[in-house]
Amino acid sequence: MNNFKNKISMKDSGIVFALSVFGTAIVSLVLAFIMASAEGFLSDQKTLQWVSGVVAQLIIIGCAVGYGIYKKINVPTAVGAKNPLKLWQVALLLVLAFAMLCFMLPVQTFISDLLVNAGLSAPTGVVVESAGDLVLALVIAAVLPSLCEETLYRGFVCNSFARPGKKVDISAVLISSALFAIMHMSPWQTVHPFALGCVIAIVYLATRSIWSAVILHFTNNALVLLLGYLLKGSFEAFVVANWWWIMLISLAIIIPTLWLFVKKAHVIEDATEETMALRAIDRNKSLSFFTAGTVFCLFMWVFVVIG
C-alpha cells in the first residue's frame, strides 16, 4: 500500500456519506418489498428487522472500504485503526459509556413522552426474547454499528472536518454528530445519538484512534441490550425515578473524563496557510454530497413525524 494515501478529504467523506445514505435507503426498500411479497420465514417482521440491520451496516462499511480502495486510500491508517489505546484509556472509556447512558436515559424518556403526547407512535425496538436473541442482537445492534458507523462518522467525516492546529476541533465534533443523528432518520433517535456522537468524536480526536470510538459505541449499545434483557426495564425505571442526582453524578464523571482525554491529546498537523487554502477548496467540493445526503435524511425524518 505504498502508493495509497493516508488522509481522507472532506470530499471523500461527503461521497461516502451520500453513498451510504442512499444505498441503505434503496436496499431497505427492496428488502421490505421482498419480505412483504414472501411467505413464511421471510415475511416475519422480526426477521426483516434483523436482516435490514445487518444489510444497512454492511452497506456503510462497504461504501467506506470500497471507496477507499477505488481512491487508493489506506483506510485502516487514515481512520486510526493502527493507533492502539492504553489500558487506562480503555478503562475510562467503559466508565464514560456507562455514565453517558445514565445521563441520557432520563433525557430520552422525557423526549419519548413528548413525542407520544404529540401523537407519534413509538417505533418497535430490537426484540430480545431469549439468550439466542441477545447474542444475535449484540452482534447486529452493537458490534456491527460500532465498527461500521464509527468508520464512517468518526473515521471519515469527523476526521476530514477536523482542522489542523487543534487538539479537538469542536466544529468537526458538531458536524459529524449532527450527521450521525439525522442518519437515524427518526425523531426518537436524534438527541441521544447527537449527544453520544459528540462525546465519541471528542475522544476520537483526542486519541486519533478509531478504537476509542468503537469501544464507546459498542459499550453504549451493549449496555442497553444487556440491562434491558437482564433487568427487564428495572434499571431504566430506577434511573428515571432518581434522575436528578444520577444525572449530576454522571456529569461529574463525563466532564473530567473528557477533559483528561483532551489534555493528553496532541496537535497532529500545523495550520499553515497552504493547508487551510487547500481545505477551503476541499470543503467547497464536498458541499453537494453532504447536502444531498442531509436533505434526504431530513426528508425521511419529517416523513416519520407526519406519516
Beta strands, then each sheet from edge to edge (+ up, - down):
end
